Amino acid sequence: MKITDTSDLWWKTSVVYCLDVETYLDHDGDGVGDFAGLAQRIDYLADLGVTCLWLMPFYPTADRDDGYDVTDFYGVDPRLGTHGDVVEVIRTARDRGIRVIVDLVVNHTADTHPWFVAARRSRNSRYRDYYVWRDEPPANNVNTVFPGEETTLWELDEKSGQYYLHTFYRHQPDLNIGNPAVRDEIAKTIGFWLQLGISGFRVDAVPFLIEVPEGEDLADPHEYLRDLRRFLRRRSREAVLLGEVNLPYKEQLDYFGDNQGEELTLQFDFIGMQALYLSLARSDPRPLAKALRARPAIAPEAQWANFVRNHDELTLDKLTDAEREEVFAAFAPDERQRVYGRGITRRLPTMLGGDPRRIRMVYSLLFSLPGVPVLFYGEEIGMGENPDILGRTSVRTPMQWSDSRNGGFSPAAPSRLTSRPPEGGYAPEHINASQQLNDDESLLHFIRKLAARYRISPEIGWGTAELLEHDAPSVLVHSVRADVGRMVALHNFADEPARVRLALEDEPEGAELTDLFGPDRLALGPAGRVELDLPAYGWRWLRVARPGDGRLG
Ligand code: NOJ
């Protein structure tokens, strides 16, 4: 497909930014972030280069899983604002070229959701079958998602004498998607938010959502995902489903659908992310290279979403035990920096000891890897986690806007905040957006520049990726090419300079490599040979400039 035929495919080259309204900016001073606050920061996001804003759950909630326990799929948590405020944000964002996607959390509800309250009141309730009930817990009653916090998947409801399924916490009963009434509710929910102007959904826990409980007789569960996608398409040509599917690549492929693009539009690359951390721990790009080689090619109607941090624990569950231990030893030496035996509760800069060279190398990779980059709020300024908060929520601290009270997040008394910024070196006095806005050398400016270069390099989102052979073991060299041209990126994982000898054999004589971040132009020698020097943790993006192709940069 030609990159110029992209009308509804805006997401192929988007820059995604995830935030929780609750911790972004508190406008009314009650200690809780709100939509009115977020509306004031849309220009900041536009300036950063964000084109897709992913809002974590903002619905009415029992608030025992940070909003992932919804009590009304159609509502807005009154602490955060009203539907009017949501629409203002969507409209303002759209005006600045940013589309908004929202979390769709329909694998389960809160146990205080009126459906579940009614369902457990009586076996005859019309809502009983909205959930999954058994007289006895099935034999596979293990493998909880939150080991240490939950021990079973089935909880006895004393009153009605049956067990209900909860993939996550016991206060999050799973919805029964085998029930057509539930599927209708989900469709209506999707339709509702689309009507308010959003451009799609980050779909929570997709494999669990479509999983058919043992004993249920349902046709292909992927048919349900195809159905959802068809419905979405009918309601909006531009809307996407960005799915959370933490499975091996081969299985992930099924979630794009047989004719890819029939089910999820985008999927996070959990495998690549985990391999990246192994590579960082070893100062050796091979694990990441291996993952990238294994990453299946996907159709133009699908996309990978790359990330180095999200709002959950940094899961390492797909590494081997020994590999996970290596990453733990390198980046989470203290047991309190780990959770569930599989993940890390820290942010990137603290894991990398605050080394700006390494941090920048990782973000350069994030923006140059084939796919779209996804940032978790605060990454652009190098926020750290709050080590005093144990578990997953250590990284969900208030956005650090300035060095004033509560990091400029809220004028309220600190005791009213739902989460506190860290103290010490990563405190708002040292790490904040205002200070970095005024410093051309800051991480914020750097990320802005990466986003800008990414946006004039559509081959990254559209192209075919290749790993190039060369003779510098600490360096990953990858290239992406599409009809618009080709880019080659180099990343040095070691604390030592490296010399890289490359041969771009298929490039025409006279082609040059132009540096997208500097003035260099390097002519390719015979057989496309070129020699490049990288400093320790250095990186480069080089555009292949062919005579007369008129590319920018
Ligand atoms: C995945 C979300 O990312 C996580 O934060 C949440 O706890 C579970 N789904 C349950 O909704």
Residues whose N, C-alpha, C, O or C-beta is under 5 A from the ligand:
A	BS01	NOJ	D65 Y68 F168 D204 A205 D312
